[in-house]
Structures are given as structure tokens and as C-alpha cells.
Amino acid sequence: MAEIQTIRAGLVGITGYAGMELARLLAGHPNMRLVMACSRAEAGRRLGEYYPFLEKLPGADVVISVFDAEAAVKQCDVVFLAVPAGTAMKMTPALVEGGVRVVDFSADFRLHDVHVYEEWYRLPHEAPALLPEAVYGLPELNANSVRRARLVANPGCYPTSIILGLYAPLMGGLIEPDGIIADSKSGATGAGRKPGTATLFSEVADTFRAYGLPRHRHTPEIEQEVSAIAGQEVRLSFTPHLVPMNRGILSTIYTRLKKPGTTVEEVYEVCRETWKDSPWVRVLAPGRLPETRFVRGSMFCDIGLVADPRTGRLIILSVIDNLCRGAAGQALANANLMCGMPVDAGLSDSAPLV
Ligand SMILES: NC(=O)c1ccc[n+]([C@@H]2O[C@H](COP(=O)([O-])OP(=O)(O)OC[C@H]3O[C@@H](n4cnc5c(N)ncnc54)[C@H](OP(=O)(O)O)[C@@H]3O)[C@@H](O)[C@H]2O)c1
């Protein structure tokens, strides 16, 4: 059997929550090593010193540096951009042109239509020429395109939970594509690690609030992907909430059944069949509901189903971990595919329960 070469990985945004999670995952990867880690504020520090959890693990001796595209092209086979939207698109062209595979965590390459990006992110796009080739990296749906891609747009965390939740009932023709309401709750790490009043302990603990209404930036991304699945243009309502927990997303998705008398067992059969070969999508038996703690730190997406004949609704509950499945783990799955490895290399751990 041919020996698998070790893939050299660069990570820009090492000090953020998504970067921290990816450093954790890379330390346990059998064939990928962190060789470059970038931050402007912490440049010069040894990673094992900055992140004590990494000491004595692979990656600990990497010294944090300021991003330099030329150095990245020399040192890396794949670069993860765990930086804010608007920053990634400045870094990507030189990397792609230099032959490095890029997985971008931000929204910069998720939206196919540059005008939609500019309207919702209120930024001029600086690399629109790369938009047509960027692949939306949801591995369950787009694995073949991801394998061939030079640039993968890693999906947003809320969109991941909502698209995976809706996929099987929509594809199975069980629900109407219009009138969908996605009501989502996220832990505070979803807002990133950059300090701000809104994420202070006293502002998050012991309270519960919605935000970003009615134009949260994930809305056009969800609509773009759900429209592609439904085969028609879909408009939906998306309401995100912040809950006092560190990590995890629970999306409660209200839909209308095409046939109001459809039973939950019928929907369950369609969903179970759709996801039977997926390593990570788990459809819960009727009567069971998902919880964030059962997917913590993992790639799992747990889906619960409730059919309500009184209202003719199918309520879908979809749960993921925002940092692993919704960011770093999904990015690693995409990089695995781009580098010719099994999609779940370094990602097979189950979730810690408490
Ligand atoms: N948190 C989540 O749950 C989540 C989920 C899905 C996707 N994402 C996406 O992942 C990306 C990172 O999110 P995060 O939550 O990890 O953010 P974060 O905690 O705020 O970290 C951002 C990182 O990017 C670096 N950075 C910021 N501005 C930069 C610039 N102009 N040039 C170079 N580096 C810069 C920061 O380091 P320095 O300032 O020291 O350079 C830091 O390491 C974002 O695009 C976010 O939307 C996050």
C-alpha cells in the first residue's frame, strides 16, 4: 500500500476560538501536521506556551508568526483561514495562485453572487474572480467537488445545522419549501474570542436573547443552499439566539408537511435512509430529541423529528457543535478530502458528555 505523505498545514487565526479548536484536532491527526500558525497579536510565542493544552503534543513547538503569503506557499500544502470575513479574501488569491489548497472559515467565498455578498456583508469583494471555483464545503453534499477544489468555503455554523436538518425531508418531497422558520440558539463561542461588551460573562450568563433580526448574515447563505436542494428559490425566516453556554447550536426548524397526515415514522424512514451512509448525521428515533451535550466537540449532527397532525407541521430539531462541526472539524474534513485522505481522518472521536 502506498504510504500516505504527511500534509503540512498552516492556520491563520490561531488565537481565535475556531483556530483553537483546529489546533486541538490537528494535534490528533494521523497524517496532517501544523507547521505554521498565525496571529498578529501573539506573534513570537511558542504555541505550547500560548495554549497549555497543546504542550507535549504535535504543534507545540510551532512559533506563532504574522501571516506572510510567500512563506505560507513555501511551507504549507493546505492553509486554513480562521479569520473574519473581509480578511480571508485578501489572503486567498496569493495562496491559491501559489498552489496551496485553501479552506476559508469565513463567509468570503460562500455566496455565489457577489452582489448578495456585498449587500449583506457591506464590503466590496476583493477577489470575485475566485467565487465561481469556490466549493461550498458541506462534505455530505459536495464531497466530490471538494476533492477537486483549490478553494473551499467552509459553511457557517447556523447554516450547517439548518441545511442538514432540512435536506432529507426536502429531497424526499415531504415538506413545502416555502414558509420555513429556522429558530436557532447558539453558545457564546459562536461570537468569537475578540473581547466585546456583548459577550462579557455578566452580559451572557443568566439571560437569553435574540439578535441580528431580521437580517442576520447567515440568511442568504441558508437560502442559497436550501434553494439548491429544493430546486426553487426559497425565502425563509431565520432567528438566532444567544444562550448562556460555551458551545453548541440547536436549531428548531418549523416546516409545513405537504401531506398534513404524514406520520413521524414515515419522515423518520426517509431521513434514516438518506443518511444511512453518513458517518456523522444521526437521525434520532421518533420520540427522542437531540441535545447539544451529546455532540460536544464532535462532527455529529443529531436530528430529531416531530410531526404535528393538528397543525400539519413537521418540526425538525438539529443539533451541532459550532466550533467542531460548525467550523474547525468541518474544515478539517474538507482538507482531508482535498488532500486525498478519508473524510474522517483525525475526526472519529466521540463527544465528551460533560
Ligand atoms: N466561532 C464560531 O463558532 C465560528 C463558526 C463558524 C465559522 N466561524 C468563522 O471562523 C472565523 C474565525 O472565527 P472565530 O470565532 O475563531 O473568531 P475570533 O475568535 O475573533 O478569532 C479571529 C482570529 O483571526 C485573527 N485576525 C483577526 N483579524 C485579522 C486580520 N485582519 N488579519 C489577520 N488575522 C486576523 C485573530 O488574531 P490576531 O487579531 O491576533 O491577528 C484571531 O486569531 C470567522 O470568519 C468566523 O465567522 C466561526
The ligand as an SDF file (V2000), in Angstrom:
LIG
                    3D

 48 52  0  0  0  0  0  0  0  0999 V2000
  -16.7770   30.8440   16.3900 N   0  0  0  0  0  0  0  0  0  0  0  0
  -17.5490   30.0440   15.6780 C   0  0  0  0  0  0  0  0  0  0  0  0
  -18.3780   29.2880   16.2300 O   0  0  0  0  0  0  0  0  0  0  0  0
  -17.4380   30.0030   14.1710 C   0  0  0  0  0  0  0  0  0  0  0  0
  -18.2170   29.0560   13.4840 C   0  0  0  0  0  0  0  0  0  0  0  0
  -18.1570   29.0190   12.0840 C   0  0  0  0  0  0  0  0  0  0  0  0
  -17.3450   29.9190   11.4100 C   0  0  0  0  0  0  0  0  0  0  0  0
  -16.6130   30.8260   12.1140 N   0  0  0  0  0  0  0  0  0  0  0  0
  -15.7800   31.7530   11.3380 C   0  0  0  0  0  0  0  0  0  0  0  0
  -14.4230   31.4570   11.6000 O   0  0  0  0  0  0  0  0  0  0  0  0
  -13.6600   32.6680   11.5330 C   0  0  0  0  0  0  0  0  0  0  0  0
  -12.9270   32.8280   12.8790 C   0  0  0  0  0  0  0  0  0  0  0  0
  -13.9030   32.9140   13.8820 O   0  0  0  0  0  0  0  0  0  0  0  0
  -13.5380   32.9300   15.4350 P   0  0  0  0  0  0  0  0  0  0  0  0
  -14.8190   32.8060   16.1570 O   0  0  0  0  0  0  0  0  0  0  0  0
  -12.4480   31.9840   15.7160 O   0  0  0  0  0  0  0  0  0  0  0  0
  -13.0000   34.4560   15.5640 O   0  0  0  0  0  0  0  0  0  0  0  0
  -12.0840   35.0700   16.6940 P   0  0  0  0  0  0  0  0  0  0  0  0
  -12.1660   34.2250   17.9150 O   0  0  0  0  0  0  0  0  0  0  0  0
  -12.4570   36.5090   16.8010 O   0  0  0  0  0  0  0  0  0  0  0  0
  -10.6050   34.9550   16.0800 O   0  0  0  0  0  0  0  0  0  0  0  0
  -10.2120   35.6270   14.9260 C   0  0  0  0  0  0  0  0  0  0  0  0
   -8.7710   35.2650   14.5980 C   0  0  0  0  0  0  0  0  0  0  0  0
   -8.3860   35.9370   13.3890 O   0  0  0  0  0  0  0  0  0  0  0  0
   -7.2420   36.7500   13.6150 C   0  0  0  0  0  0  0  0  0  0  0  0
   -7.4520   38.0080   12.8780 N   0  0  0  0  0  0  0  0  0  0  0  0
   -8.4370   38.9050   13.0780 C   0  0  0  0  0  0  0  0  0  0  0  0
   -8.3360   39.9160   12.2040 N   0  0  0  0  0  0  0  0  0  0  0  0
   -7.2530   39.6400   11.4360 C   0  0  0  0  0  0  0  0  0  0  0  0
   -6.6160   40.3280   10.3570 C   0  0  0  0  0  0  0  0  0  0  0  0
   -7.0920   41.4950    9.8880 N   0  0  0  0  0  0  0  0  0  0  0  0
   -5.5090   39.7600    9.8030 N   0  0  0  0  0  0  0  0  0  0  0  0
   -5.0280   38.5920   10.2730 C   0  0  0  0  0  0  0  0  0  0  0  0
   -5.5950   37.9070   11.2880 N   0  0  0  0  0  0  0  0  0  0  0  0
   -6.6870   38.4300   11.8570 C   0  0  0  0  0  0  0  0  0  0  0  0
   -7.1650   36.9660   15.1170 C   0  0  0  0  0  0  0  0  0  0  0  0
   -5.8080   37.0720   15.5550 O   0  0  0  0  0  0  0  0  0  0  0  0
   -4.9990   38.4540   15.5650 P   0  0  0  0  0  0  0  0  0  0  0  0
   -6.0150   39.5530   15.7700 O   0  0  0  0  0  0  0  0  0  0  0  0
   -4.0180   38.3210   16.6810 O   0  0  0  0  0  0  0  0  0  0  0  0
   -4.3150   38.5240   14.2230 O   0  0  0  0  0  0  0  0  0  0  0  0
   -7.7700   35.6750   15.6590 C   0  0  0  0  0  0  0  0  0  0  0  0
   -6.7810   34.6720   15.7820 O   0  0  0  0  0  0  0  0  0  0  0  0
  -14.6440   33.7980   11.2400 C   0  0  0  0  0  0  0  0  0  0  0  0
  -14.7010   34.0540    9.8700 O   0  0  0  0  0  0  0  0  0  0  0  0
  -15.9720   33.2120   11.7220 C   0  0  0  0  0  0  0  0  0  0  0  0
  -17.0730   33.7670   11.0840 O   0  0  0  0  0  0  0  0  0  0  0  0
  -16.6320   30.8820   13.4720 C   0  0  0  0  0  0  0  0  0  0  0  0
  1  2  1  0
  2  3  2  0
  2  4  1  0
  4  5  1  0
  4 48  2  0
  5  6  2  0
  6  7  1  0
  7  8  2  0
  8  9  1  0
  8 48  1  0
  9 10  1  0
  9 46  1  0
 10 11  1  0
 11 12  1  0
 11 44  1  0
 12 13  1  0
 13 14  1  0
 14 15  2  0
 14 16  1  0
 14 17  1  0
 17 18  1  0
 18 19  2  0
 18 20  1  0
 18 21  1  0
 21 22  1  0
 22 23  1  0
 23 24  1  0
 23 42  1  0
 24 25  1  0
 25 26  1  0
 25 36  1  0
 26 27  1  0
 26 35  1  0
 27 28  2  0
 28 29  1  0
 29 30  1  0
 29 35  2  0
 30 31  1  0
 30 32  2  0
 32 33  1  0
 33 34  2  0
 34 35  1  0
 36 37  1  0
 36 42  1  0
 37 38  1  0
 38 39  2  0
 38 40  1  0
 38 41  1  0
 42 43  1  0
 44 45  1  0
 44 46  1  0
 46 47  1  0
M  CHG  2   8   1  16  -1
M  END
$$$$
